[in-house]
């Protein structure tokens, strides 16, 4: 039965059509927000997938260029692999919803979001987030929802609910908050140094709006929601846990787990696993569960010791940061490099500078092509965690971590007028034991400064963890979580910022939400930690950006010309500018306002290019002296090219002091000569004289 539901959010109408399309999906909602339309579906397999110890949830955000009236570029006119925006949106949908499915659910589940049309006033990403929650809530798939998501922007100090594309791109805040009826379950933010108190205000403004949306979803579920289906539980049998505790006592497990050396801990667990497998060799139903059961045993041990005794696996205090180290210029010849180490997490970042012509151009669900000037890429090779597997390129996690560190640093980058370069930083993970994305932020900041990028302020990042008890006020916050505390804890709350405010947040949780004291406590704890990191590690290594770019970095000279002269510099079909580039070995960019950037590593070639451009755009006056090359000889004279695309004529009578009968008697093609400008002839051509120069000399 087709039903339609509507509510107002942020001054626009959200409409949900149920039963209109995709009837064979477990749940489907055709979402409309303004003219933005997204089909959101939820499907699940009938049986659990065998041999896995995780919930196989897949989230897709499909960008179709017909949604904005475009045909994909290139030879293949189909959409290709998912864009970075698509991957990041899928992650933002996945992160709040995954903890709301039953922990013992192993059926394959897919949440698909197909963008059908885009209204620039209503971003499709927030529509997909709401649609996924609605489709899952009304389906027969087990789900402890509903949940809702709201985005907050900030323009001129004022919050904007679900900002449009332009406000989202150009505002001072891009905040996404997901909530259940009681608690916040996900936070993602980019900010232009927003103070902590202002950020908390924005988070709970979004949380309040989410409560209205959840009431709306509950109404839909009450009318058209399906009964949740039964499923096969994959929980570990309690009798197996009891048997394990007889083989390895809780005290023995505590000794095995609590060490500051990851490799030692892994070896201890390997020995225990071998003992368990030997003990359960004759129990065919238990043997395949040993890995998952051992993981749960470790988790219970670690959580108990942290929560009850405030004892961390590596012996640190709950507010203590692991040992820090930083250094720059560790790699020769690159434009900038830095390495940041925090415990057993180590990131090396390399910065590369290039002319603005090398910005990344992105063709996506926007009215205009997006030019991305700053790019941060993150790599996570298997050797960083002591494993072996082939490299298949960046996955969703790598793309997400790179985007987080990129978002953290964008607010402090200089403008193109101040620093006319495209900038790429690459974080190589050398070693990983927790929160490599925050180490990437610190390493990237130092790498940029080492490369001579005049960033406005230093940026650092840190992650705060959480272990909760049976009540809302029974919890422990952990500063600088390592891998084990991330795996067994309830939260990974990452915050980056300067001394003046927050530049990015990414919060992941494994429980059904956070109370306000936890959110406020985590944000305050992260501020204390990042101040400590900057003062005690980063500033002693490199306190400010270097005054000049490095020896091997391209240099850029920028000059301004009359915008009306741009066509003269470019020439017909680019002939003139290409000639300058070929003759001088530089790279050149010209903006619409007449800013000419000349980039190269050879100062002589760059100066020559500047001279050529100035010659081309100069309005010539009688008496000016030039050097040029003979490019054509006629009976009546010779044509001299004195700059690419610029030429004038020397009449035969102006070549020599004495009379000559033939131009070829004095000049040949390719000769370089000095000429004096006589002004323009009746046809508007520039006239030169060689003999007047000779007379003056």
C-alpha positions, 0 to 999 in steps of 0.5 A: 500500500502506497503512503506518503508522509511529510514534515518540515526540517530547516524550512524545507519539506521532507517527504517519504513515499513508502510502498511506491517503488522497490517493493521486493526490498525488505524496506524501501523509502523514496525520499524527497527534500526540495527537488532532491530525490533519493531512493533508499533501500534495505535488504538482508539475506535469509540466512547468516553467512558462515565462517565470519565473526562480524556483521556483514553490513554494506552501505552504498551511496550511488552518485548518478550524474543524470541527477544534475543533468550531466553525462560522465566525461571520458570515453566510458559514458558510465559512472565509474568507481565510487567517488571520494564523496560517495565513499565518505557519505557511505561511511557516515551512514554506516557508522551510526547505524552499525551499532544498532543492529544485534551484535550476534546478527551475521546475515548479509545486509545492504543499505543502498542509496540511489541519488535520482535528482539533486536540488542545490538547496537540499544536499543529497547526503543528508537525505540518504542518511535519513532514508537509510534509517527509515528504510531499515526501521520499516523493514523486517530486519532486526534493528534497534532504531530508529536514528536520525541525522541532521547537518549544521552549518555556520554563516556569519556566526549563525547556525544553519540547519541542513545548509545548502551546497553553497553554505556547506562549502563556504561556511565556517562549520560542516557538522553532521550529528546522528542520534537515537531517541536518547543519545548522540551516536555519531559526530562528524565535523569540519570547522574553521577553528570553532571554540569547544563550547560553540561546537557543543552548542551546535551538536546539541542543536542538531540532537534536538532536531533529531528528536523531532525526526525520530518522532516522525519516523516512529509514526511511519513505523507504527503505520507501515513497519513490518514485524522483525524477522527471527534470525540465527544467533551467532553468540558464543555459548555461555558454557563455552566461556565457562570452560575457557575460564577453567583452562585460562583463569581471568588472572592469567588472561590479565597477565597475558593482555596487560603489556605495553608491547603489542607484539608481546601481547599478541604472542601471549594470546597466540599461546592461549589460543593454541591451548584452547584449540587443543582443549576443544579439539574434540568439540566440533561445534566449539572449535570454529568459535575459539577465535571469536570467544577468545576475543570476547574473553580479552574484551571482558578482561580489559574492560573490567580492569579499566572500568573498575581499577582504572588500569590500562593495558600498557600501565598508563594513567587514564589521561597519559599520552604515550611517548612522543617523538617528531623530526623533519627532513628525514627524506632527501630531495622531496619538498617537505617531510616529517615523521611523528611517533606516538607509542607504536604509532608512526606516520611519515608525511611527505609534502609536494608543491606544484603550480595551480594547474595541477589542482584536482578536478572533481566532476560530481553531484554539483552544478560546477566542477570542483577544483581541489587545491589541497589533497591529503592521501593516507596509506596503510600497508600491511607491514605497519601491523606486522601482517602480510597481504597484497596492496590493492590500493586505498580502501574506504578506511584509508580514504576516510582517514585521509579526508579527516586529516585533510579537513583538519588542516584546510582552515589553516592553509594560506590563500592562493593569493598568499601562496599560489601552489597546489599542495599534496601531502601523503601519510605513509603508515610505518607502524600502527597501534591506534589512531593513525589518522591523528598522527597523520594530522600532526605529521602533515602539519609539520611536513607543510611547515617544513616545505615552507607552506605558510600555514596560519597556525599549528594543528594537532589531533588526538583520540579519546576512548571510552569504557562504559559500565551498567549505568549512564554515569559509570564510565571512564574516558581514556586519552590517546587510545591504543589499538587494544583500547579501540577494539575493546572499548566503546568509542573512538572520539577524534578531535583536531584543532589549533590553540584557538578551536576545533578544525575537525571531529570524527566520532565512532562508537560501538554502543547505543549512544553517548550522554552529554557529559561524555561528549563534553568530557571527551572534547575537553580531554582532547583539547588538553591533549593536543595542547600537550602534543604541540607544546612538548613535541611538535613545537620543539621540532619545528615551531613555524613554517620555513620562510622559503620553499625547499631547494627542490620545490618549484618556485613561483613568480606571480605578476598581474596583467590587464585581464584584457591582455590574457588573450594576447598571452595565450594566443590562438589555440594556446600557441603563444603561451605554449611557445613561452613554456617551450622556450623557457621550461616553465609552467604557467597558469593565468587566472581570469583576473589577470594573475599570471603564475610562472613556475619552475626550478630554473631562475633564468628560465623563469625570469625570461618567461616573465620578460616575455609576458611583459613584452606581450602585454606592453603597449609599445611606444616609439623609442623602445629597444628590443631583441628579436629573431628574424622569422620571415624575409620579404622583398620589402623587409623582414619580420622580427619576432621579439616575443612569442606571438609578437612581431614587427617589421623592419623595412628594407630602408631601415636595415642598414645605414647604407643602401641595400638592394636585397634583404638577404644581403644583410639578414638570414632566417634565425638571426637575432637582432636589436631593433628600435620601435618606430611606432605603428604603421598605417596598417597597425603593425609595429615598425622597427629600425635596425639602422637607428640602433646602430647610429645610437651605438 
